[in-house]
Amino acid sequence: MKTKIEFPERFRVKEHEWIPLSDGKHLAAKMWIPDKAEKEPVPAILEYIPYRKRDFEAVNDSITHGYFAGHGYACLRVDLRGAGESDGVLRDEYLRQEQDDGLELLQWIASQPWCDGTVGMMGISWGGFNALQMAALRPPELKAIITACSTDDRYADDVHYMGGCLLGDNLSWASTMFAYNSCPPDPALVGDRWREMWFERLEGSGLWLKSWLEHQHRDDYWKHGSVCEDFSQIECPVMAVSGWADGYTNAVFRLLEGLRVPRKGLIGPWSHKYPHFGVPGPAIGFLQECVRWWDHWLRGSSNGLMDEPMLRVWMQDSVPPSPLYKERPGRWVAEPTWPSAAIDFQRYYLDPGHELLQKAPSEQAVLTIQSPLSVGLFAGKWCSYAAPPDLPHDQREEDGGALIFETPPLGGTLEIMGAPVLNLSFSSSEPVAMVAVRLSDVAPDDKATRVTYGLLNLCHRVSHETPAALEPGKTYRVQVPLNHIAQSFPAGNRLRLSLSTSYWPLAWPPPRPVRLTVHTGTSHLELPVRKPQKTDQKLRIFEEPEGACPVDTRQLEPGNHRWRVVRDLAEEVSTLEVIIDNGTIRFEDIGWTVTNRAREWYTFEKDHFTSVRGETQWTRRFRRDNWDVKVVTRTILTSSETHFRLHAEMDAWEKEERVFAKNWQYDISRSFV
């Protein structure tokens, strides 16, 4: 990334600003203000998240917001109530309190002498969520948003319940926020009250995973903050961004289809990162694209932005399977609108001979599958937060426990763009069941690369709000949508469809082993086929990534990221171990040292469905001179046939003295999960 740039505007950085709220609390902000703004007010850009402007996001913030400030925008990175140095306690995701604070925050920004009254919001993940949610409240100051790696549907297309299936990332993400909420503010900014603020968070933030497990269906808890409930509430322009290795690509397509405001969609090969940091590559000059967006909507610049296609995506080429890619080969393609008339859905039937054919089979047949719990150990993460090494491995490791259907070798190149859909006719041996559906690209050497997948809790076949048990032996028909994708399959390769009745630990398995009976004659896959367009060759080329100079840091202890599958055949215990260790980093300008380490273990014994166990442990430590604080959090989730069992621990130290300890333990009834 190019960071040595001569910007058109000079700017100053204000490390800390208190923003008052009507209830007497204050939010903590870091600001980048163009020098000219004191005499010539400018538009402002807000990013509003809980990830600590002081340390965890400081490097990325300086690169991104410094860049916008250099192009004449006032930028604010504000920590939510209860995060970083902001007052209060953060008690859950996307609460009404967060939105109310956000409304006051926008009013405060617009009223400042350096702001011309015009504000845009942007953010990735949490910041992308609340940009959409704030837009739906229609504050007059908010003129446009950029939402990256976010969703319009908090229930079925987020980290919680994909297709009504409880995701393993539900535990992982809850544990991440459990650790965030235990972090102290910096005494250099809040003074002697740091300890009071810290203990208030340790005691009051709570165990979010309990709440998420208590809402297993799509109820008002999840509808709050899900803008898909009423797209018409959003009246400002929206740019929606994601990547094929991210968990949030589907939302881009729904937003383009559902919104009626000016909108753009951009999807690259990236994981859960802004595209200027994009991995797998190629990364792009995303900040330049953002400046064009802000210039058009916040300054009224006629720069041709809205004359370009509504949707632009990276059409991925075929690659061998790997849990890590530095680059994904492919090319940019575009559609003027979405849905697109250029997409032709082609039907492929599930044949009794395990083939995937465009001709309907002449015979009806039934095939069965009862998957072992090992199917899913090589699935990678629901959302690739780090890119390497959490992407899916060779699918041959999974397909021995799945029911597979495969095309003959392709006679020519086949390209798809959109969401494949499996129309499945089935019966189940159990009243509670799920199906995992994978589409893979199989090379002539038989290596299988997962292209996309979908999950469906079959009790949710009619509704996520009112699921119902299956009647064993009864035949049902459902549609299982797979995640949107743009993929090119070369001549000679084959397409493989794989069905399994479990997918652990990506998704929590049903209470008991399930045997599904699949009716081949009435089951078929619909592929969204797109032929190459001449207009794709004329697309404007993205610039190389640029950014402002990052804050000065020094790596004191190296990081370590590992993804290990261990099969103990003697004990018949299988474990997926995930290590996310960022080591120890010193922020030189403020003399602040941060250690951040996480480990996760997902296990099962033999093929006992009640033996599955997820455990996470986070260690976070903050130091300056003789001041030294450390917090360790641990979360364990297990289940019986009738209940989830949740245990959590939090221990906090000042230097070598443990000053806080708390345990939580709950049994939560399973409800069609």
Stockholm file with secondary structure:
# STOCKHOLM 1.0

chainA/1-673         MKTKIEFPERFRVKEHEWIPLSDGKHLAAKMWIPDKAEKEPVPAILEYIPYRKRDFEAVNDSITHGYFAGHGYACLRVDLRGAGESDGVLRDEYLRQEQDDGLELLQWIASQPWCDGTVGMMGISWGGFNALQMAALRPPELKAIITACSTDDRYADDVHYMGGCLLGDNLSWASTMFAYNSCPPDPALVGDRWREMWFERLEGSGLWLKSWLEHQHRDDYWKHGSVCEDFSQIECPVMAVSGWADGYTNAVFRLLEGLRVPRKGLIGPWSHKYPHFGVPGPAIGFLQECVRWWDHWLRGSSNGLMDEPMLRVWMQDSVPPSPLYKERPGRWVAEPTWPSAAIDFQRYYLDPGHELLQKAPSEQAVLTIQSPLSVGLFAGKWCSYAAPPDLPHDQREEDGGALIFETPPLGGTLEIMGAPVLNLSFSSSEPVAMVAVRLSDVAPDDKATRVTYGLLNLCHRVSHETPAALEPGKTYRVQVPLNHIAQSFPAGNRLRLSLSTSYWPLAWPPPRPVRLTVHTGTSHLELPVRKPQKTDQKLRIFEEPEGACPVDTRQLEPGNHRWRVVRDLAEEVSTLEVIIDNGTIRFEDIGWTVTNRAREWYTFEKDHFTSVRGETQWTRRFRRDNWDVKVVTRTILTSSETHFRLHAEMDAWEKEERVFAKNWQYDISRSFV
#=GR chainA/1-673 SS CBCCCCCSSCEEEEEEEEEECTTSCEEEEEEEEEGGGGTSCEEEEEEEESSCTTTTTHHHHHHHHHHHHHTTCEEEEEECTTSTTCSSCCCSTTCHHHHHHHHHHHHHHHTSTTEEEEEEEEEETHHHHHHHHHHHTCCTTEEEEEEESCCSCTTTTSSSEETTEEBHHHHHHHHHHHHHTTCCCCHHHHGGGHHHHHHHHHHHSCCHHHHHHHCCSCCHHHHTTCGGGCGGGCCSCEEEEEETTSSCHHHHHHHHHHCCSSEEEEEESCCSSCGGGCSSBCCCCHHHHHHHHHHHHHHCCCCSGGGSCSEEEEEECCCCCCSCCSBCCEEEEEESSSSCTTEEEEEEEECTTSBEESSCCSSCCEEEECCCTTTTTTSCCSSCSSCTTCSCCCTHHHHTTSEEEECCCCSSCEEEEECCEEEEEEEESSSSCEEEEEEEEECTTCCEEEEEEEEEEGGGSSCSSSCCCCCTTCCEEEEEECCCEEEEECTTCEEEEEEESCCTTTBCCCSSCCCEEEESTTCEEEEEEECCCGGGGGCCCCCCCBCCCCCCEEEEECCEEEEEEEEETTTTEEEEEEEEEEEEEEETTTTEEEEEEEEEEEEEETTCGGGCEEEEEEEEEEEETTEEEEEEEEEEEEECSSEEEEEEEEEEEETTEEEEEEEEEEEEECCCC
#=GC SS_cons         CBCCCCCSSCEEEEEEEEEECTTSCEEEEEEEEEGGGGTSCEEEEEEEESSCTTTTTHHHHHHHHHHHHHTTCEEEEEECTTSTTCSSCCCSTTCHHHHHHHHHHHHHHHTSTTEEEEEEEEEETHHHHHHHHHHHTCCTTEEEEEEESCCSCTTTTSSSEETTEEBHHHHHHHHHHHHHTTCCCCHHHHGGGHHHHHHHHHHHSCCHHHHHHHCCSCCHHHHTTCGGGCGGGCCSCEEEEEETTSSCHHHHHHHHHHCCSSEEEEEESCCSSCGGGCSSBCCCCHHHHHHHHHHHHHHCCCCSGGGSCSEEEEEECCCCCCSCCSBCCEEEEEESSSSCTTEEEEEEEECTTSBEESSCCSSCCEEEECCCTTTTTTSCCSSCSSCTTCSCCCTHHHHTTSEEEECCCCSSCEEEEECCEEEEEEEESSSSCEEEEEEEEECTTCCEEEEEEEEEEGGGSSCSSSCCCCCTTCCEEEEEECCCEEEEECTTCEEEEEEESCCTTTBCCCSSCCCEEEESTTCEEEEEEECCCGGGGGCCCCCCCBCCCCCCEEEEECCEEEEEEEEETTTTEEEEEEEEEEEEEEETTTTEEEEEEEEEEEEEETTCGGGCEEEEEEEEEEEETTEEEEEEEEEEEEECSSEEEEEEEEEEEETTEEEEEEEEEEEEECCCC
//
